[in-house]
Amino acid sequence: MSRNFELLQTLGKEGMLLDAAAVALIDQKIHRPASEPVAAKEPQLKLEPKEREELTKLAQRIFLHPGTEAPRVVVFAATEPGNGCSSICACAAELLAAQVSGSVCLVDANLRNPGLHRQFAVENLYGLTDALRGSEPLLKFARAMSRSNLWLVSCGSSAEAALPLLSSDGMRRRIAELRAAVDYVLIDASAMNVSNDATALAASADGLVMVLKANSSRRETVRKTVHDLQAAQVRVLGAVLNQRTFPIPESIYNRL
């Protein structure tokens, strides 16, 4: 049995494990009536069919899981840099927006290595850091993406200088502001072996999704990360094993 397959089993016991490969909306909720159909637009991010299937399952199981109070504000963070977290977060947001009529907002809080603006090939002239330094509503710094219900708040200017603001009361107020204004919020955070940014952000969110890398993320490290998150009273919603090159048996995959 390979190390990666053992990692899948171990994490499966801790929580759900899934597999992958200026806006005029201030002081009002970004929401379309439930009866209004979702526009059938061509996705901006290109995915292989299998990747699309698995990331769609990710969005459904995290945000649309029946029978429970599904999370609405979720932090995505890699266990270490280079795991593809920004790509997973961006794709999950776009696929979620394709399935719901409510609003979806992506926030780039990875101030150490911002990447969401590159995922969508847009400029990073203003964003989260500018909002944290000012008093204007955060959604003023959002921009519309390919779908009418998908928005991006990029990192913004002078990211390194704004790092202390991520654990401030101001950031907690901004997350609460988004929760009141948007139906679903996905926050991309720095790798957890680099900083405690993700833990601080997740404390104000509904939970955190870890992004692992096949043949790289070590089981012991991941288990310690889960333990540390739980000790900080952060809800671990699950994990995504990225860049997997071996198949998971269908009987096992269906139980994930």
TORROKOL-766596 format. One record per residue (C-alpha): residue in one letter; x, y, z. Coordinates in steps of 0.25 Angstrom, whole numbers, plus 5000, padded with zeros to 4 digits. Layout:
// residues N
pt resn=A u=X v=Y w=Z
...
// end
This chain:
// residues 256
pt resn=M u=5000 v=5000 w=5000
pt resn=S u=5006 v=5013 w=4996
pt resn=R u=5008 v=5025 w=5006
pt resn=N u=4998 v=5034 w=4999
pt resn=F u=4987 v=5023 w=5000
pt resn=E u=4990 v=5022 w=5015
pt resn=L u=4989 v=5037 w=5016
pt resn=L u=4975 v=5037 w=5010
pt resn=Q u=4971 v=5026 w=5020
pt resn=T u=4976 v=5034 w=5032
pt resn=L u=4970 v=5047 w=5028
pt resn=G u=4957 v=5040 w=5025
pt resn=K u=4956 v=5037 w=5040
pt resn=E u=4958 v=5052 w=5043
pt resn=G u=4947 v=5057 w=5034
pt resn=M u=4942 v=5057 w=5020
pt resn=L u=4953 v=5055 w=5009
pt resn=L u=4952 v=5059 w=4995
pt resn=D u=4960 v=5057 w=4983
pt resn=A u=4965 v=5067 w=4972
pt resn=A u=4975 v=5069 w=4961
pt resn=A u=4940 v=5194 w=4966
pt resn=V u=4927 v=5188 w=4969
pt resn=A u=4914 v=5195 w=4971
pt resn=L u=4908 v=5185 w=4982
pt resn=I u=4910 v=5193 w=4994
pt resn=D u=4901 v=5192 w=5006
pt resn=Q u=4892 v=5181 w=4999
pt resn=K u=4893 v=5166 w=4998
pt resn=I u=4898 v=5161 w=4985
pt resn=H u=4887 v=5151 w=4982
pt resn=R u=4879 v=5147 w=4971
pt resn=P u=4865 v=5141 w=4973
pt resn=A u=4865 v=5126 w=4975
pt resn=S u=4855 v=5124 w=4964
pt resn=E u=4865 v=5131 w=4954
pt resn=P u=4873 v=5121 w=4947
pt resn=V u=4888 v=5121 w=4947
pt resn=A u=4894 v=5126 w=4934
pt resn=A u=4900 v=5115 w=4925
pt resn=K u=4913 v=5122 w=4923
pt resn=E u=4926 v=5116 w=4918
pt resn=P u=4935 v=5115 w=4930
pt resn=Q u=4947 v=5124 w=4931
pt resn=L u=4957 v=5113 w=4937
pt resn=K u=4960 v=5102 w=4928
pt resn=L u=4959 v=5088 w=4934
pt resn=E u=4960 v=5074 w=4929
pt resn=P u=4947 v=5066 w=4930
pt resn=K u=4952 v=5057 w=4942
pt resn=E u=4957 v=5070 w=4949
pt resn=R u=4944 v=5077 w=4947
pt resn=E u=4936 v=5064 w=4952
pt resn=E u=4944 v=5063 w=4965
pt resn=L u=4945 v=5078 w=4968
pt resn=T u=4930 v=5079 w=4966
pt resn=K u=4928 v=5068 w=4976
pt resn=L u=4937 v=5076 w=4985
pt resn=A u=4928 v=5088 w=4984
pt resn=Q u=4916 v=5080 w=4986
pt resn=R u=4921 v=5073 w=4999
pt resn=I u=4927 v=5085 w=5005
pt resn=F u=4916 v=5095 w=5003
pt resn=L u=4903 v=5088 w=4998
pt resn=H u=4903 v=5075 w=5007
pt resn=P u=4889 v=5072 w=5011
pt resn=G u=4884 v=5069 w=5025
pt resn=T u=4894 v=5078 w=5032
pt resn=E u=4896 v=5093 w=5033
pt resn=A u=4906 v=5095 w=5022
pt resn=P u=4918 v=5104 w=5023
pt resn=R u=4917 v=5117 w=5016
pt resn=V u=4931 v=5124 w=5019
pt resn=V u=4942 v=5114 w=5017
pt resn=V u=4957 v=5116 w=5017
pt resn=F u=4966 v=5108 w=5007
pt resn=A u=4981 v=5106 w=5012
pt resn=A u=4992 v=5096 w=5007
pt resn=T u=5000 v=5089 w=5017
pt resn=E u=5012 v=5094 w=5010
pt resn=P u=5015 v=5103 w=4998
pt resn=G u=5014 v=5098 w=4984
pt resn=N u=5002 v=5089 w=4987
pt resn=G u=4993 v=5096 w=4977
pt resn=C u=4983 v=5102 w=4987
pt resn=S u=4980 v=5115 w=4979
pt resn=S u=4976 v=5107 w=4967
pt resn=I u=4968 v=5098 w=4975
pt resn=C u=4961 v=5109 w=4982
pt resn=A u=4958 v=5117 w=4969
pt resn=C u=4953 v=5105 w=4962
pt resn=A u=4944 v=5101 w=4974
pt resn=A u=4938 v=5115 w=4974
pt resn=E u=4935 v=5115 w=4959
pt resn=L u=4929 v=5102 w=4960
pt resn=L u=4920 v=5105 w=4972
pt resn=A u=4916 v=5118 w=4965
pt resn=A u=4911 v=5109 w=4953
pt resn=Q u=4902 v=5101 w=4962
pt resn=V u=4896 v=5112 w=4971
pt resn=S u=4888 v=5124 w=4969
pt resn=G u=4894 v=5131 w=4981
pt resn=S u=4906 v=5140 w=4981
pt resn=V u=4920 v=5134 w=4982
pt resn=C u=4932 v=5142 w=4986
pt resn=L u=4947 v=5138 w=4985
pt resn=V u=4957 v=5146 w=4995
pt resn=D u=4972 v=5145 w=4993
pt resn=A u=4977 v=5146 w=5007
pt resn=N u=4990 v=5139 w=5003
pt resn=L u=4998 v=5152 w=5005
pt resn=R u=5011 v=5144 w=5005
pt resn=N u=5009 v=5138 w=4991
pt resn=P u=4996 v=5144 w=4985
pt resn=G u=4991 v=5136 w=4973
pt resn=L u=4976 v=5137 w=4970
pt resn=H u=4978 v=5149 w=4961
pt resn=R u=4987 v=5141 w=4952
pt resn=Q u=4977 v=5129 w=4952
pt resn=F u=4967 v=5138 w=4945
pt resn=A u=4977 v=5146 w=4938
pt resn=V u=4973 v=5160 w=4944
pt resn=E u=4981 v=5171 w=4950
pt resn=N u=4984 v=5172 w=4965
pt resn=L u=4983 v=5187 w=4966
pt resn=Y u=4974 v=5188 w=4978
pt resn=G u=4967 v=5178 w=4988
pt resn=L u=4967 v=5172 w=5002
pt resn=T u=4979 v=5180 w=5007
pt resn=D u=4974 v=5193 w=5002
pt resn=A u=4961 v=5190 w=5009
pt resn=L u=4967 v=5187 w=5022
pt resn=R u=4975 v=5200 w=5022
pt resn=G u=4962 v=5208 w=5019
pt resn=S u=4948 v=5209 w=5023
pt resn=E u=4940 v=5206 w=5010
pt resn=P u=4932 v=5194 w=5009
pt resn=L u=4940 v=5182 w=5005
pt resn=L u=4931 v=5179 w=4993
pt resn=K u=4936 v=5192 w=4987
pt resn=F u=4949 v=5185 w=4984
pt resn=A u=4943 v=5173 w=4977
pt resn=R u=4942 v=5170 w=4962
pt resn=A u=4932 v=5162 w=4954
pt resn=M u=4937 v=5149 w=4948
pt resn=S u=4932 v=5141 w=4937
pt resn=R u=4919 v=5137 w=4944
pt resn=S u=4909 v=5148 w=4948
pt resn=N u=4909 v=5142 w=4962
pt resn=L u=4924 v=5141 w=4964
pt resn=W u=4933 v=5152 w=4970
pt resn=L u=4948 v=5153 w=4973
pt resn=V u=4955 v=5161 w=4984
pt resn=S u=4969 v=5160 w=4980
pt resn=C u=4981 v=5162 w=4990
pt resn=G u=4983 v=5177 w=4987
pt resn=S u=4995 v=5186 w=4988
pt resn=S u=5006 v=5186 w=4998
pt resn=A u=5003 v=5172 w=5002
pt resn=E u=5015 v=5169 w=5011
pt resn=A u=5013 v=5181 w=5019
pt resn=A u=4999 v=5177 w=5022
pt resn=L u=5002 v=5164 w=5028
pt resn=P u=4999 v=5168 w=5042
pt resn=L u=4985 v=5172 w=5038
pt resn=L u=4981 v=5158 w=5035
pt resn=S u=4980 v=5154 w=5050
pt resn=S u=4974 v=5168 w=5054
pt resn=D u=4960 v=5172 w=5058
pt resn=G u=4958 v=5179 w=5045
pt resn=M u=4960 v=5166 w=5037
pt resn=R u=4950 v=5159 w=5046
pt resn=R u=4940 v=5170 w=5044
pt resn=R u=4943 v=5169 w=5029
pt resn=I u=4939 v=5154 w=5029
pt resn=A u=4927 v=5157 w=5037
pt resn=E u=4923 v=5168 w=5026
pt resn=L u=4925 v=5158 w=5015
pt resn=R u=4917 v=5147 w=5022
pt resn=A u=4905 v=5157 w=5023
pt resn=A u=4906 v=5162 w=5009
pt resn=V u=4910 v=5149 w=5001
pt resn=D u=4904 v=5135 w=5001
pt resn=Y u=4917 v=5127 w=5000
pt resn=V u=4932 v=5132 w=5003
pt resn=L u=4944 v=5124 w=4999
pt resn=I u=4957 v=5130 w=5005
pt resn=D u=4971 v=5126 w=5000
pt resn=A u=4981 v=5126 w=5011
pt resn=S u=4996 v=5124 w=5012
pt resn=A u=5002 v=5110 w=5014
pt resn=M u=5001 v=5105 w=5028
pt resn=N u=5016 v=5102 w=5030
pt resn=V u=5019 v=5116 w=5027
pt resn=S u=5010 v=5124 w=5036
pt resn=N u=4998 v=5124 w=5045
pt resn=D u=4990 v=5132 w=5036
pt resn=A u=4981 v=5121 w=5032
pt resn=T u=4978 v=5118 w=5046
pt resn=A u=4975 v=5132 w=5049
pt resn=L u=4966 v=5134 w=5037
pt resn=A u=4958 v=5120 w=5040
pt resn=A u=4955 v=5125 w=5054
pt resn=S u=4945 v=5135 w=5048
pt resn=A u=4941 v=5125 w=5037
pt resn=D u=4932 v=5112 w=5037
pt resn=G u=4944 v=5103 w=5035
pt resn=L u=4956 v=5100 w=5027
pt resn=V u=4960 v=5091 w=5015
pt resn=M u=4974 v=5086 w=5014
pt resn=V u=4981 v=5084 w=5001
pt resn=L u=4991 v=5073 w=5001
pt resn=K u=5001 v=5069 w=4990
pt resn=A u=5002 v=5054 w=4985
pt resn=N u=5016 v=5049 w=4988
pt resn=S u=5020 v=5061 w=4996
pt resn=S u=5011 v=5063 w=5008
pt resn=R u=5015 v=5054 w=5019
pt resn=R u=5005 v=5047 w=5028
pt resn=E u=5011 v=5051 w=5041
pt resn=T u=5012 v=5065 w=5037
pt resn=V u=4997 v=5065 w=5033
pt resn=R u=4992 v=5058 w=5045
pt resn=K u=5000 v=5069 w=5054
pt resn=T u=4994 v=5080 w=5046
pt resn=V u=4980 v=5074 w=5048
pt resn=H u=4983 v=5073 w=5063
pt resn=D u=4988 v=5087 w=5064
pt resn=L u=4975 v=5093 w=5056
pt resn=Q u=4966 v=5085 w=5065
pt resn=A u=4973 v=5090 w=5078
pt resn=A u=4971 v=5104 w=5072
pt resn=Q u=4956 v=5101 w=5071
pt resn=V u=4957 v=5101 w=5056
pt resn=R u=4947 v=5092 w=5049
pt resn=V u=4954 v=5083 w=5039
pt resn=L u=4944 v=5081 w=5027
pt resn=G u=4953 v=5072 w=5019
pt resn=A u=4965 v=5071 w=5011
pt resn=V u=4968 v=5071 w=4996
pt resn=L u=4979 v=5062 w=4990
pt resn=N u=4985 v=5069 w=4978
pt resn=Q u=4993 v=5064 w=4967
pt resn=R u=4990 v=5050 w=4970
pt resn=T u=4995 v=5040 w=4959
pt resn=F u=4989 v=5027 w=4964
pt resn=P u=4974 v=5022 w=4964
pt resn=I u=4966 v=5021 w=4977
pt resn=P u=4958 v=5008 w=4976
pt resn=E u=4943 v=5012 w=4974
pt resn=S u=4938 v=5005 w=4986
pt resn=I u=4947 v=5013 w=4995
pt resn=Y u=4945 v=5026 w=4987
pt resn=N u=4930 v=5025 w=4988
pt resn=R u=4931 v=5026 w=5003
pt resn=L u=4940 v=5038 w=5003
// end
